[in-house]
Amino acid sequence: MKKITKKKPSVRKHQVRNDAKGAGAVDPKGIVSDDGDETDAFADADDEPDEDENDALPSKGDFSDIEVDMRSHPIPAPTTLLVDSREPKAIVKMLRTVSNLDVKVKKLSVGDYVVEGFLAIERKTPLDFVQSVIGEERRLFHQTSELLGSGLKPIVLLEGDIYEQCSMTVKSVDGMLSYLVMRGIYLIHTRSSRHSAAMIAKIVRHTVYGLGYPDPVTCAVAPRDPRQAAAYLLSCIPGVSGTLAKRLIDQFGSVNGVCRATRQDLLSIHGIGPAKANQIITCLGI
């Protein structure tokens, strides 16, 4: 009897990404066809991201309420969110359902989602995380430095289970996450692309406009030291972290000193851009 052997299915390889975000790194947002011809996922040269395989990532659990949650928590005032043109179109579509969130798609040099003067978010799927760590260009190390040097709140959003990939050991993944925290990067985990969209909208709202209610933890531990108390007061301004508030007190000496500062004085402080300077001026009535 003739033995029948099953032909192995063709495996799709990932495209090598040759752009400003890291030449020579494997890009999960593009593919190489089975015959070896490269297919650029964004060959239209359009600012709008094209549909790709990341648009409908499988999710564990029930996320059917995410879109409703986004719409029931609108941004308080018109706010511009810049999105890198290489990001999935599905995420962009969801973000555009958020009231008062003006989503502008363009090629970004730092981060994938940016609110100027406030925050920069770098989104990583498991494949992208692995390739940006062990790939030839080791992009994540460069991206970390760029995020920290931007003067914005640096956030890395990990989408999906980064431990399920088989290219890095648990020990190696833990080491990289520890490195990011040590450098001062905020880490956030989401379970799917839809979950990421909802989380990005929530981060924008809280970072730019505050929680919308008093923080019971900080209210319970208000400092007694005058300089710490002054920094505590400034940290109540939406978008001003405890670290930035301390930096303002160190520079201007007191809350009164900050109130006397000019817009140019505020812009000279690391971590303050035009939007954040305007927020401080508005809140303090300068």
C-alpha positions in Angstrom: 0.0 0.0 0.0 1.4 3.4 -1.0 2.2 5.6 2.0 0.5 9.0 1.7 2.4 11.9 3.3 0.6 15.1 4.1 2.0 18.2 2.7 2.9 20.8 5.3 1.0 24.0 5.1 2.9 27.0 3.9 3.9 29.3 6.7 3.6 33.1 6.2 6.6 35.0 7.2 6.7 38.5 8.6 7.9 41.4 6.7 11.1 43.2 7.5 10.3 46.7 8.4 12.6 49.4 6.9 11.4 52.7 8.1 12.1 55.3 10.9 10.8 52.9 13.5 13.6 50.5 13.0 15.2 49.3 9.8 15.7 45.6 9.6 13.3 44.7 12.4 10.5 42.2 11.8 7.2 44.0 11.4 4.1 42.1 12.5 2.0 44.7 10.7 3.3 43.6 7.2 3.8 40.2 5.6 5.9 38.4 3.0 4.0 36.2 0.6 4.8 32.5 0.4 6.8 32.9 -2.8 9.1 35.4 -1.1 7.6 38.6 -2.6 7.3 41.4 0.0 3.8 42.9 0.4 3.8 46.3 2.1 0.8 46.5 4.3 0.7 50.3 3.8 1.7 50.5 0.1 -1.0 53.0 -0.6 1.2 55.7 1.0 -1.9 57.0 2.7 -2.0 58.5 6.1 -4.9 56.2 7.0 -3.8 52.7 8.2 -5.0 49.8 6.1 -6.9 46.8 7.3 -4.5 44.1 8.6 -4.5 40.9 10.5 -4.3 42.8 13.8 -7.7 44.4 13.2 -9.5 41.4 14.7 -7.3 39.9 17.3 -8.9 37.0 19.2 -9.9 38.0 22.8 -10.3 35.9 25.9 -13.4 36.7 27.9 -16.3 38.9 27.2 -15.4 42.3 25.8 -18.8 43.1 24.3 -19.2 46.0 26.7 -16.0 47.9 25.8 -17.5 50.0 23.0 -20.4 51.0 25.2 -18.0 51.9 28.0 -16.0 54.1 25.7 -19.1 56.0 24.6 -20.4 56.4 28.1 -17.2 58.1 29.3 -16.5 60.9 26.8 -13.5 63.2 26.9 -14.6 66.4 28.8 -13.3 68.8 26.1 -12.0 68.6 22.6 -8.7 66.8 22.7 -6.4 65.7 19.8 -4.9 62.2 19.8 -2.2 61.6 17.3 -2.1 58.0 16.0 0.8 56.4 14.1 -0.3 55.5 10.5 1.0 51.9 11.0 -1.5 51.2 13.7 -4.5 48.9 13.1 -7.5 50.6 11.5 -9.8 48.8 13.9 -8.3 50.6 16.9 -8.5 54.0 15.1 -12.2 53.3 14.2 -13.0 52.6 17.9 -11.2 55.6 19.1 -13.2 57.8 16.7 -16.4 56.8 18.5 -15.2 58.6 21.7 -16.9 62.0 22.1 -14.5 65.0 21.9 -11.6 62.9 20.9 -10.1 64.2 17.6 -8.1 61.3 16.2 -5.4 62.4 13.6 -3.5 59.7 11.8 0.0 60.4 10.7 3.5 58.9 10.8 5.0 59.5 14.3 8.6 59.5 15.2 7.9 58.7 18.9 5.1 56.4 20.2 2.1 55.0 18.5 -0.5 57.2 20.3 0.4 60.7 21.5 -1.4 63.6 23.2 1.1 66.5 22.8 2.2 67.9 26.1 0.9 64.9 28.1 1.6 61.3 27.0 3.1 58.9 24.5 2.0 55.3 24.3 3.9 52.6 22.5 1.7 49.5 21.7 3.3 46.1 21.6 1.8 42.8 20.5 3.6 39.6 21.6 5.3 39.3 18.3 6.3 42.9 18.1 7.6 42.8 21.7 9.8 39.8 21.0 11.2 41.2 17.7 11.9 44.6 19.2 13.9 43.0 22.0 15.9 40.3 20.3 15.7 41.5 16.7 18.8 42.9 15.0 17.9 46.5 15.7 16.7 45.9 19.2 14.1 48.6 18.6 12.5 48.6 22.1 15.7 49.9 23.7 15.8 52.8 21.3 12.1 53.4 21.6 12.4 53.5 25.4 15.1 56.2 25.2 12.9 58.2 22.7 9.9 57.9 25.0 11.8 59.1 28.0 13.4 61.9 26.1 10.1 63.2 24.7 9.1 65.0 27.9 5.8 63.1 27.8 4.4 60.5 30.2 6.0 57.3 28.7 3.7 54.3 28.5 4.2 50.9 26.9 1.0 49.0 26.3 1.4 45.3 26.1 -1.5 43.8 24.1 -2.1 40.1 24.5 -0.2 37.4 26.5 3.5 38.1 25.8 4.4 34.9 27.7 2.6 32.7 25.1 5.3 33.3 22.4 8.1 30.7 22.2 11.1 32.9 21.2 11.8 34.3 24.7 11.8 32.5 28.0 9.8 33.7 31.0 13.0 34.8 32.7 14.0 36.9 29.7 10.5 38.5 29.4 10.6 39.3 33.1 14.0 40.8 32.8 12.9 43.1 30.0 9.8 44.2 31.9 11.9 44.9 34.9 14.3 47.0 32.8 11.4 49.1 31.4 10.1 49.8 34.9 13.6 50.6 36.1 14.0 53.2 33.3 10.7 54.8 34.4 8.3 53.4 31.8 4.6 52.8 32.8 3.5 49.3 31.8 -0.1 48.5 31.0 -1.5 45.2 29.9 -4.6 44.6 27.6 -6.1 41.4 26.3 -7.1 42.4 22.7 -7.1 45.3 20.2 -10.6 46.3 21.3 -9.4 46.3 24.9 -6.4 48.5 23.9 -8.7 51.1 22.3 -10.8 51.4 25.4 -7.7 51.6 27.6 -6.1 54.3 25.5 -9.2 56.4 25.7 -9.4 56.0 29.4 -5.7 56.9 29.8 -6.1 60.0 27.7 -9.1 61.1 29.8 -7.4 60.5 33.2 -4.0 62.0 32.2 -5.4 65.1 30.6 -8.4 65.8 32.8 -7.8 63.9 36.0 -9.8 61.1 37.6 -12.9 63.2 37.9 -13.1 62.5 41.6 -10.8 62.9 44.6 -8.2 60.3 45.0 -9.0 58.7 48.4 -5.4 57.4 48.8 -3.6 60.7 48.3 -6.2 62.6 50.2 -5.6 60.3 53.2 -1.8 60.8 53.2 -1.5 64.6 52.6 2.1 65.5 53.6 2.9 67.8 56.6 6.2 69.2 55.2 5.5 72.6 53.6 7.4 71.9 50.3 5.9 68.4 50.0 2.4 69.9 50.7 3.0 72.6 48.0 4.0 69.8 45.5 0.9 67.9 46.6 -1.3 70.9 45.8 0.2 71.3 42.3 -0.2 67.5 41.6 -4.0 68.1 41.8 -3.7 69.9 38.4 -4.7 67.5 35.7 -1.7 66.3 33.8 0.8 67.3 36.6 2.3 64.2 38.2 3.9 64.1 41.6 7.4 64.1 40.0 6.6 67.2 37.9 5.0 69.0 40.8 8.2 68.5 42.8 10.2 69.7 39.9 8.1 72.9 39.8 8.6 73.5 43.5 12.3 72.9 43.2 12.5 75.5 40.4 10.1 78.2 41.7 10.3 77.6 45.5 6.6 77.7 46.3 3.1 77.6 44.8 3.2 81.4 44.8 6.4 81.2 42.8 4.7 79.0 40.3 1.8 81.4 40.0 4.3 84.2 39.2 6.0 82.2 36.5 5.5 83.2 32.9 4.4 80.7 30.2 8.0 80.7 28.9 9.2 79.9 32.5 6.9 76.9 32.6 8.0 75.7 29.1 11.6 75.6 30.3 10.7 72.8 32.8 11.4 69.3 31.6 8.1 67.5 31.0 6.1 70.6 30.3 5.0 71.3 26.7 2.6 74.0 25.3 -0.6 72.1 26.2 0.4 71.3 29.7 1.7 74.9 30.3 -1.8 76.1 29.2 -3.4 73.7 31.6 -1.3 74.9 34.5 -1.9 78.6 33.6 -5.7 78.0 33.4 -5.9 76.1 36.7 -3.8 78.6 38.6 -5.4 81.6 37.0 -2.0 83.0 36.0 
